[in-house]
Amino acid sequence: MAGLNTTSTFERLDQRSMRLATTVLLSAAWGLGMTATAGELAPDDKGAARQDQAASQNQPVGQNKTASQIETALQIDTASEIEAQEVNLAQAEEQQQNDDANEIANEIANEEDAWRVYLDLYAFLPLQTTSTTTINENSTTVDVPLSSIFDTLTGALTFKASAEYGRFGVLAGVNHAANAASASTSYIRETNNPLRNQLGLPAVLRQRNIKVKGDVDVDVDMNQTIIDLAMRYRAGAIQKPHMEQGSTSFVGFAGARLIDANLSTSVDCRRDRTVTVDGVAVNRERSRRLERSASDSWGNTWVQPLVGMMATYAISEDWQAFAYLDAGGFGLSGETDLSGTAQVGIAYALGNSAQASVSYKYFGLDYAGGSGNGYTTSQSGINLGLRWLFD
């Protein structure tokens, strides 16, 4: 419509310009005709001609004045039409901008008021895993480097899933791992005597330190499952593989963390060993009782309160930086009860619905139930992830 109005204005300007040019030409022609007529009069008629000329001197002036008035009126009319057209164009552009802004706002509102589902699969490759198992106040520590992780890992399942409608949603995560580790040593010094609670033994065995010289094998089996369930709320932009550069997104969540842990240790003193208590040899029967007291199993399931957050920053349309933190326990389910995760990394878009990530991650768990049993583990290393968005 704006193009048609402009063309129509130009056509009217051309028509008025033509009329103005015609008027000026007619006026000029009329003046020239009057001059030529005066030159062709006979000498005898000069006096009459001069009278006619004197009588008609005001005629061209009036004609020129009329042409000037017409020209001025045309200019004023044309300027008014141009100004009105410019106002109409400005109003049309402003209306178009308002319509575009409203359309974008409606698209954002429609996108917000929709379901989105995220599925994250990841592989955690800890460079170092340190676990300490305490059963009946007897502790066994096992360090597993990344080079041996697949030798001790007997099972694993790790994923996260979340659903969001608008800015509110739910989150669930599963982290399951089963490990079996063994250690052998030729020297152990037990500060906490595992026999001190055996009332049938002499006091010298229950109160003093025990030294085992020879080959001793220690086996530790661990089965750990962690399940997170939480409500989440998002502030900022929607988390997508492609985000506008400079946009940010923040997700906070609160819920519960369920932990199921089963631990067992086995100690075997080989036949070529020598067991002494402060230099006094212990007979075979007492060595067997030592083995039995140091070999045991423990299992527990407990629930922790859980809080956490995840922040995302769009470095570019395809690249994102993110940070993740969570903490659970806070000493509510035992003498010691604390778990937490810290993670920072980058992600790259694989199309419109998938995203790959690499990050550095730390996870720690510390629990003591108050009966001489407990479990502590810490892991840190590389985390490889793959996310899908369904919307």
N, C-alpha and C positions, 0 to 999 in steps of 0.2 A: 504494500500500500504506500509506503514511503517513496518508492521509486516512481509510481504512477503520479503522485501529487507533485513531485519535483518536475517531471516532464510536462505536466499540464501548466505549471507556473511558467516554465521557459516558453511554451507555446504562446501563452498570453502576453509575455514580454515581447516576443517577436512581433505579434500582431500590433501591439501598441506602438512599438518602434516603427513599424511600417506606416502606421497612420500618421505618426509625428513627422516622418520623413516626407510623406506625401503633402502634408500641410505646408511644411517649409518650402518645398519645391513649388507648390502652387503660388505661395506668397511671393517667392522670388520671380517666378514667371510673370505674375501679375504686375509687379513693379517694372520689370523690363518692358512689358507691353505698353505700359503707360509712357515710358520714356521714348520708345520708338514712335508712338502716335504723336507725341508732341513735336518730334523732329520732322515729321512728314507734313505738317500744316503749312499752308501758303503764307507768304509774308503779310498779306492783308489780314489774314486770320490770326496773326500772332497775338494781337491784343486779346481776342476772345479766348485764344488758347491759354494765354497767361492767366486770364480770369478763371478758365476752367481748371488750370493747373493749381492756381491759388486756392480755388474752392475744394480741390481734391487733394491738397497736400496732407491733410490729416488722415486721408484714407489708408495709405500704406502704414502709417504709424499705428493706427488702430489695428490694422491687420497683423503687424509684427507683435503688438501687445497681445493680441489674441493667441498667436502661436506660442509666445513665451508662457502665457498662462496655461495653455494646453500642455506644454512640455513640463512645466512645474507640477501640474496636477498629475501628469503621468508618472513623474519621478516619485512623488509622494505616494501615489497609489501602489506603484511597483515596490517601493521600499516597505510599505505596510504589508503587502502580500508576502514579500520575502521574509520579513520579521515574523509574521504569523506562521509561515511555513517552517521557519527555524524553530519556533516554539513548539509546533506540532511534532517536528522531528525529535527534539529534545525530550518531549513528553513520551513519544513512542519508544525512544531508547531507554528512558527511565522505567517505563512499564515493562519492557523486555527484560531489563536487568532484574526487576522485582520478580517477574515470572520465573526467570532462571534461578534466582535465589530460593524462591518458594519450591521449585522443582527439586533442587539439591537438598533442601531441608526435608522435603517429603521422602526423598530416596533414603536419606540418613535415618529418618524416623522409621521407615519401613524395614530398613536393614537392622536397626536396633531391635525392633519388635518382631524378632524371628528366632528360631532355634538354630543353634550351632553346636556341633559335637566335635570334640578333639580326641584323638587317639595317639598316644606316645608310646613307642617301643624304644628301649634303650639297652645298651650293654655297658656295664660298669667294669672297667679294667683297673682295679686298685694296684698301684705300684707297691704298696706294702699293706699287709693286714696283720694286726696284732690282736690276739684274743687271750684273755685270762679267764680261766674257769676255776671257781672256788666251790668245792664240795666238802661239807663238814669242816670248814675253815682250812682246808688244804688247797692250795692254789697251784695251778699248772698254766704256764704261759707258752703260747705257740706263736712264732712269727713266720708268716708265709709271704715271700716275695712274689712279684708278678710272674717271674720265670717258672714258679711252681704252682701257680694258681690253678691251672688246669689239671695238675696232678692230684690236688686235694679236693677240687670241686666235683661233687657227685650229682648235683642238680641245681637248676636256676630258672627263675621266671620273674621278669621285671616288666611292668607296664603301668601307664597311667591313662585314665580316661576322665573326661569332664564334659558336661553339657551345660549350655548357657542359653537363657531366654532373656532378651534385653540385657540388663547388666547383672542379673542374679543367676546363680547356677549351682551345680553340685560337682564334687570332685571325688575320685576314688583312685587309689594306687595300691599296687601289690608288689612286694619285694620278697622273693623266696630264694633261699640259698641253703644248700646242704654241703658240708665239708667234712672230710675225714683226714686227720693229720697224725703223724707219728714222730716221735723224737727219741733218740737214744743218747745216753750219757754214761760216762764212767765215774762221775762224781756228783753227788747231790748232798747238799747240806740243808736239812729241814729245820728252820728256826722255830716254826710252829709244829711241835711234835704231834704227829697224827695219832699217837697212842696215849695222849695225856688223859683222854676220857675213858680209857679201859681200866676200870677199877680193879680188875683181877690181876693186873701186872704189878710188879714191884715199883715202888715210888721212883727208884733210880731210872726206870725206863719211861715213866710218865712225865718226869720233870726235867730231864736233861735232853740235849740235842742228840739227834740220830745222824750218823754218817753211814752212807752206803758206798762201799768201794767195790768196783766191779762193773759189769754191764747191766744197765737198767733201761728197760723199754717203757715209754709212756705213749699211750694212744688216746687221742681226743676226737670224739665225734660230736658234731654240732649240726642241728637242724633248726633254722630260724626262718620265721615267716612274719612279715610286717604288713599290715593292712591299714591304709589311711582312708577315712571317710570324713568329708567336710562340706560345709556350705561356703560358697565363694561369691565375691562381689568385685566387679570391674569398674575402674575409673579410667577415663581416657579413651583412646581409640580401640577398636575391635582388633584383637590379635589375629592376624592373617599372614600367610606367607609373603604376600606383597602388601607393603604399607607405604604411605606417603613419607618421603624423606623428612626427618625431624619430628615425626609423630611419636608419641609415647603411650604406653599402656601399663596400668598397674592393677594387679589382682591380689586381693587379700582374702584369706580363708581361715576358718576356725572349725574345729570338729574334734575327732577322737582318733587315736592310733592304737590298734590292737597288735600286741606282740605275743607270739608263741615261740618259746625256745625250749629245746631239749638238748641237754648236754650229758656227756658221759666220759669218764676217764678210766683208763686201765693201766696199772703198773705191774710190771713183771720183773722180778729179780732173778737173774739167771743163776745156774748152779755154781758158776765159778766166782760168785760174789763173796764178799766178806762184809758182814754188818756188825758195826761196833757202836756202843753207846759210851762216849767219853773214854774210848780205848778198851771197853769191856765187850767181848764178843757176845753176840746174841745167837741163841741156838736156832735150829731149823724151824721149830714150831713158832717161835716168836717172829721169825722172818716172814712166815706165812701170814701171821696175823697183821704184820706191817703191810703186806701186799693187799690183804683184804680191806684194811682200814683206808688205804690210799686209793682204792679202786671203787668207784661208785657212779651213780647216775643221778641226774636232777632234771626236772622239767617244770615249767611254769607258764601260765598264760595270764597276762595282765593288760589293762587298758590305761592309756595316758591321754590327758587333754592335749590338743594339738592346735598350734597357731602357725601361720606362715604367710609368705608373700612371694610374688614374682613380678619383676619389672622388666619391660622391654623398651628399647630405643631403636628406631629405624635409622641406621646409618645411611642407607640408600633404599631404593624401592625393593631391592632383592636381599640386602644384607641387614641383619639385626644383631644387636648386642643385648644380652639378658643376664639377669642375676636372680637366684632363687635362694630363699632361706626358710627353714622351718625349725620348730623346737617343740618338744613334748615331754611330759612327765612332771617336772618341777617338784619331785619328791613326794608325790601324792599316793603312790602305790607301793612304797617300800622305804627302807632306810635311805637308800640311794636309788633314784629313779629319774633318769634324764636321757634324752636322745635328741639328736639334731643333725641337720643337713645344711651345708653351705656349698653353693655352686655358682660359677660364673663362666660364660662362654659366648659363642657367636653362632648364628644360624644363617642358612642360605636357602632361598626359595627354589623349589624344584617344580615349576609350573604354578598354577593357581591354587592347588589344593594340597601340596606336599612341601615339606621343609626338612632339611638335614642340619644337624647341629653337632658341634664338638665343644666340650667344656671340661673344666677341672672341678672335681667334686670331692667333698669330705663328708664322711658319715661317722658318727660316734654314738655308742650306746653303753650306758653304765647302769647296772642294776644290782642291788643287794636286798634280799628279802628279809633279813633280820634273823635267820636261823643258821647262819654260817654258810649259806649258799649264795652264789652270785655269779654274775657274768659281765665282762667288760670287753668291748671290741671297738676298734677304730680302723677306718679305711680311708685312703686318699689316692686319687688317680684320675685317669682319663675316662670321660663318659661320652659315648657315641649315641646319638639319638636320631630318630626319624619320626616326624609328626605328620598326621593327616587331618585335614579339616573337612567336615561334611556340613554344608549349609544349604 
